[in-house]
């Protein structure tokens, strides 16, 4: 079984516009359309069995999109594992709906949503997520282009990890995209997992192996960052670089977290 723990899609009528804005703002370039059918095709071509979908809500009123995301599990025949989104200005009570909507957790993007992860106003959201057994996926580190990203600096996650030891926190891009000299303090927290999204070709292979070794292979998850990356190409890179250790990263760790 192959599982991608990091993909982005949008409703058909919005996908092109949203990705266009992200290309402009973050310096990323799409490899595919960010639609449901395009994701299912990319997964199918590369032989994947599941993909976790991570929405980012840039406005509080987008909270209603969680109904669409929640329905993806069923409309994809169980292939997609949807997470929801929440905006810092939404009530933490919005999370009460997540279990019945079929949402396994939430994605938070500090730069896009303009908040510091260790801002006390976020703590009621983490508290509620922890109580409901929902996971939190954070964008971590810099963006593909632009100045260093202060909102998602790796040390900003330390108070979250220490204050909510039962909250499963997934820090993308091995804890901080292009901030890998600052991620080591995150590794001792057993409630933290780390994904490989957007790393192939962007990180030195020796550094990648060293970070995975220091985190521990049981807390590293494969992610693509679809539609900005292609499933087949990311898979080939991770298989080549990790060798026999890839089974943990490509499925076992995700199966354990998602209780598949
Ligand atoms: Zn992403």
Boltz pocket constraint, residues with backbone or C-beta under 6 A from the ligand:
constraints:
  - pocket:
      binder: B
      contacts: [[A, 6], [A, 8], [A, 197], [A, 225], [A, 226]]
      max_distance: 6.0
